[in-house]
């Protein structure tokens, strides 16, 4: 049996295979994938010039071409209760040639689909997982979250299910808490209020379950930095880059003083944007800022005054 390692000879990428040259009986044979040859590094004997290519016979130059020409199934995913390994019967009543099937065949396919759906979940645990992951998928779509967050949330829920942390709690509550935890872990700025808006449980239950799950699974999360919300809020408010940059500077200066401790990160970010608008002489209505951050005008007003006082700045006189 041979062992291969990658090396470089004459600035070319080659593969060194531990083997024996049939001519000089040295232990090193160099494999050059560009030329398709295996050559002895000492005597120069070409050991093999027709290696077997175990790759596909087709070539792809774009990601779309690679996806269209590949003849393998979808990758494994934690976002499905069976990790995407089961077979799915197509809903279109057509054969392999695209011809419509008879009424009798369509009835058979319908019964097959029904039984296929039934046997995908063989016990209560899998039914629980299937419903929870569908909830995570629904909320992820509503919040516009990337696939990585959905996968992370699915893993967290699976861990909670394996540890029997679901007992005595609603499936929706644990699923929503897992999604909120995944957002925090992945650094995706979504507030508890935003997650609650698309959930089927109230905010108090989500917060309570989130703390319980994080504690039981030893998930240590840093406090949310208000800076994470600034780009999204500025994009929705359509403010200038100057205001966004100044808002980030305000947050960095005031958080270094500990002014953000105990305050809502979304309200704090909204106040920084409003304060930056005043300093840059750009009009941003308080009501619009508060609505974007899903907070109150009073919160924005109080926080921006505290921030300007902390950095010893005052808005231009009008």
N, C-alpha and C positions, 0 to 999 in steps of 0.2 A: 504494500500500500504506500502511496506517495503522499507527501505533505507539501502544500504550496504556500509560498509567501510572496508578497509583492516587493520588487526592488527596482532600481534604476541603473541601466547600463548605457553609457554614452548618451546621457540626457534623454533616453527613450524609456517609456514605461514597459517593463517586461515582467514576467512572472517566473520566479525561480522554483523549480520542482526538484525535490530531493529524490534522485534516482541515479542510475549508473549508465554511463556512456558505453555502448557496445564495442567501441573502438579502443579508446584510451583508458576505459574503466574508471573514469573520475566520477565523483558523487554528485556533481552539479550539472544540470541540464537547464538551459535558459529557454523559456517559451515567450515568443514575441507574438502577441495577438494581432498586431497590425499586418504582419506578413503571413501569419498563419503557419509558423514553423516552430519546431522545437530543436534547438541547436546546442551542441556541446560548447561550453564557454572556453574550454582549453584547446581542443583540436579543431573546432569549427565544423564537426560532422553534423549534417542535417539529420536528426533522428527521425523526425516526422514532419511531412509537409502537407498532409491532408487531415487535419484534426476534425473531429466531429463537432459541429456547431449545434448546441442544444437549445439555442434561442429560437424565436419564431421565424418563419420564412418570409414574413412581411416586414416592411419598414414603415415607421410613422414619424412625421416631422412636427406634428403639433399634438397637444394634449387631446384635442377632439378626435384626431385620427387614431391615436392610440386607444382611446375608449371605444371607438366604433369598430376597430379591427380585432380587438382582444376577444378571445373565445372563452374567457373564464367568467365566473360569477362575480357578484358584487363582493366587496371586502367585508370582513366581519365587523360588526358594529355592536356596541353595548346598548344602543338606543332601541333595540328590538329584543323582546323577551327571549327569543330563540337565537339571538345574535345573527339573524339573517340566513340561517342554514336551511330553513324549510323550503319546500317547493310551493310555488304559487301558480294556481290555475288561472290562465288569462280569462278576462271577463268577456272578450270578444268571441262570439260563436262562429269561428272560422277555422278551417283546417290549415295544414302547413302550406298549401298552395294559395291561401287567401279566399277560398270559396266558402260560401255560406253553408252551414250545416242544416240538416233536416230537423224538423220539430222534435223527432224522437231523440236524436243526438243532443239537441239543445237541452232537453229535459234531463238526460243523463249527466251532462256537464253541470247543470244547476245542482243536482243532487251531490255530485262530487265536490263542488265548491262548498256546499253546506257542511259536509262531513270533513273536508279539509280544514275548515275553520274550527270545527269542534275538536278535532284531535290535536290541534296545535298547542292547546293547553290541557295537560293531563291531570293537573291537581290545582288546589286552591292557591298555592304559592305562585304558580305560573300565571293564573288568572289575575292575581293581585299585581304581579309584576307587569303584565301586559297592560292593565288599565293605568297603572302609575306612569309607565313610559309613554303611553299615549297622551297623558296629561302634560308631561314634560315637553313632548313634541308640540302640543298645541300652544302652550305658553311661550315656548322658545320662538315659534313662528310669530306670535302676536307681539313679542318684544323685539323681534328682529335680531336675535342672537346668533352668533356663528355656530357652526357644527361642533366645534371643540367644546363649547360650553354645554351643549346638549349631551355629548358623550361623557363629560365629567360629571354632570348631574346624574346620569344614568348609573355610573359607577358608584357614586355616593349612595344612591337609593339601594342598589344591590347590596352594598356593605351593610346598610341599615337593616335590610331584610334578613341577611345572613345572621346578624347579631340579635335578631328578634326585637328590634327597637320599634317596630310598627304596632305591636300589640297595645291596645288601648288608645290608639291615635288614628285619625282619619288618613286614608290613603292620599287624599288631596293635600292635606296639611304637610305630610312628610315629603311628598313629591315637590310641592312648592318650596319648602325649606331647602331641599336638595338643590333645586335650581338656583335659589338665591345664594346658597353657599358656593355653587360652581361659578356664579358671576363674580363673587368676591375672590375666589381662588385664581380665576383667569384674568382678573384685573379689568373686567368689563363694567363700566359705570352704569349700574341700574339700582335705583333706590328701592327701599322696602315698599314705599308707596306705589311705585311703578309696577312692581311684581304683584302687589295686592290687587291692583286694578284689573289684572287679567286672571286672577286666581278665583277659585270657588270657595275660599275660606277667608275669614277676616284677618286683619293685620295682627291682632293680638295672638291668635293661634299660630300664625307663621313665625312671629318673633320668638314665642315660647318654644316651639318645636325646633326652630333653627338653633337656639342655644343648647337645647338638649342633645340634638344630633351632633353638633360640633364638639360638645364635651365628651360624649360617649365614644366618638370615633377619633378623638385626639386630633381634631383639625384646628390648628392655631392660625388665626387670620389676623392680619394687621388692621387697625382702624382704617376706614375708607378715607382716602385723601380727597378733599374737595376739588383738587386740581383735575382729577379724572373727568369731572363733569363739564369743565369749561369748554373744551372743543365742541361737544355736542350742543350745548346751550347756545354758544356763539353762532354755530351754524344755523340753528333754528331761528335765532333772532336776526340773522343776516347783518351782523356787525362787522366792522373792519378788523383787519389783522392787528392793527395797532391796539385796539381795545382788548382783543384776546390776549395779546402779549402782556399788556399792562395788568390785566386781571390775574394772570398767572404770577406775575411779580408780586402783586398785592397778597395773594394767597401764600406764596413762599415766605414773604416777610412776616406776615401775621401768624402763620402756623409755627414759625420758629420761636415766636413769643408765647406759644401755647394758647392763643386766643380762640382757636377752633375747638378746644376741649369741651365736650358735653353739648356741642351744637350740631344741628343737622347738616351734613355735608352738602346736600343740594341747596338748602337755603343759604349756606355760607358761600357757595360758588356763585349763586345768583346775585348776592350782595356785592361780591367782588366785581362781577361784570358791570353792575350798575355804577359802582364807584369808579371803575375804569372809564366808563362812558363819560362821567362827569369830569374826570381829570383830562380826558382827551377831547373834551368839548363836543361830544357826540350824544345826541339826544336819544335816550332809550327809556321808554315809559316804564315806570315801576310795575304797573299792572301786567305788562307784557312779560317782563322778566319773571315775575311771580308765577304767572300762568305756565310759562315754559318749565320752570323748576318745580311745579306742582306744590307751591308753598303760598304763604299769604303776603300781602303787601306790607303788613306790619313787621313781619320777620325780615324782609328785605330792607326796610327802612332802618330798623334797629341795628342790623348787622353791618350795613355799609357805614353807618356813623361810627360804630366801634372800630372798624377797620381803618377808616381815615384818621381817626384819633390816634390809633396805635402807630401808624406810620408817619404821624405828624404831617399830614397833607390836608389841603383844603381845596375844594373845587373852585374854579375860576368864578369871580364875581360876575353876575349878570346884570 
